[in-house]
Amino acid sequence: MGHSSPIIEQYQRKLVSAEKAARIVKPGDWVDYGAFCAAPRTLDKALADRVDELENVNIRAVAFPGKAAVALAGRTNKKLIYNNWHFSSGC
């Protein structure tokens, strides 16, 4: 105990907030969400908050639990395009 693995150390160096990750997304990007209950809910909300700044951003998901914020935010303006391979009522 007390020893950290190189993988954990690398993960810690790369770990950022959902808001910072969402700021990396630019127009025309594709964003892949995790599948089923591993979906990134905080990133989803952070991307939805940027709906007025982004255009033509495609998000791919598989059975996102509940309603994705990006799907609701991009519903009328096509700035955030939500692609879900399998809809689910939640996990």
C-alpha positions in Angstrom: 0.0 0.0 0.0 1.1 3.6 -0.5 2.4 2.9 -4.0 0.5 4.4 -6.9 0.4 2.6 -10.2 1.6 4.4 -13.3 -1.9 4.0 -14.8 -3.5 5.8 -11.8 -0.9 8.5 -12.0 -1.5 9.0 -15.7 -5.3 9.1 -15.1 -4.8 11.8 -12.4 -2.7 13.9 -14.7 -5.4 13.8 -17.5 -8.4 14.2 -15.2 -10.3 17.5 -15.8 -13.7 18.9 -14.9 -16.7 18.4 -17.2 -16.8 22.1 -17.9 -13.1 22.0 -19.0 -13.7 19.0 -21.2 -16.8 20.6 -22.8 -14.7 23.7 -23.6 -12.4 21.5 -25.8 -15.3 20.6 -28.1 -15.5 22.7 -31.2 -17.9 23.0 -34.2 -18.0 19.9 -36.4 -16.7 17.6 -33.7 -18.1 14.1 -32.9 -18.4 13.3 -29.1 -18.8 9.7 -28.0 -20.6 9.1 -24.7 -20.1 6.0 -22.7 -22.7 3.2 -23.0 -25.6 2.6 -20.7 -25.1 3.7 -17.1 -21.5 4.8 -17.8 -22.9 7.8 -19.7 -21.2 11.1 -18.7 -24.1 13.1 -17.2 -21.9 16.0 -16.0 -20.3 16.4 -19.5 -23.7 16.1 -21.1 -25.0 19.1 -19.0 -21.8 21.1 -19.7 -22.1 20.6 -23.4 -25.8 21.6 -23.3 -24.8 24.8 -21.5 -22.6 25.6 -24.6 -25.5 25.2 -27.1 -25.3 28.8 -28.2 -21.5 28.6 -28.8 -21.5 25.4 -30.9 -22.7 24.3 -34.2 -22.9 20.9 -36.0 -21.6 18.9 -33.0 -22.7 15.3 -33.1 -23.0 13.3 -30.0 -23.2 9.4 -30.1 -24.7 7.5 -27.2 -25.9 4.0 -26.4 -28.9 3.8 -24.1 -28.3 7.1 -22.3 -30.1 6.8 -18.9 -33.0 9.3 -19.0 -33.1 12.3 -21.2 -29.8 13.7 -22.5 -29.4 17.4 -21.9 -27.8 17.9 -25.3 -30.8 16.3 -27.0 -33.1 18.8 -25.3 -30.8 21.8 -25.9 -30.3 21.0 -29.6 -33.9 20.0 -30.3 -34.8 23.1 -32.4 -31.6 24.5 -33.7 -29.5 21.5 -34.9 -26.4 22.8 -33.2 -26.1 19.7 -31.0 -27.1 16.6 -32.9 -27.9 13.7 -30.6 -27.5 10.1 -32.0 -28.6 7.3 -29.7 -28.2 3.7 -30.8 -30.8 2.5 -28.3 -33.2 4.6 -26.3 -33.9 3.6 -22.7 -36.1 4.9 -19.9 -33.1 5.0 -17.6 -30.8 2.9 -15.5 
